[in-house]
């Protein structure tokens, strides 16, 4: 759904784009729940889910910036929205790098896929909340700023635990 959301954003249809991003996120929850409940989990599914999460968040966050969807928090966040954007994109790129390194190494080595630690499972939602609020243009400015700050803090903490657990993927 990411290309559809990106197109809607570029067309200025922010409300529809916000609803579609929430639908995409909801189907992600449903898919994961059903896979676990029905015993249909797989390595490919886990990898695809991580990649799909990043492809939903990163491009649409980047598109939202020049559209000015975060300017309403300019007086509430220093260098708005770059602290939020840089932390989210850096963490997302780090996850993608880990996935691709794992895939590359898994061809010749027997590696277990590093399941995300409990704290990092919710990071997607800490990213999605300010993105959805920004795109939908709802709530007071302080709400959006607080969601951005929470996302920064939570992402830094979750990234530490995630990369600490998965460090063997990045090592020789």
Secondary structure, 3 states (H helix, E strand, C coil): CHHHHHHHHHCCCHHHHHHHHHHHHHHHHHHHHHHHHCCCCCHHHHHHHHHHHHHHHHHHHHHHHHCCCCHHHCCCCCCCCHHHHHHHHHHHHHHHHHHHHHHHHHCCCCCCCCCCCHHHHHHHHHHHHHHHHHHHCCCCHHHHHHHHHHHHHHHHHHHHHHHHHCHHHHCC
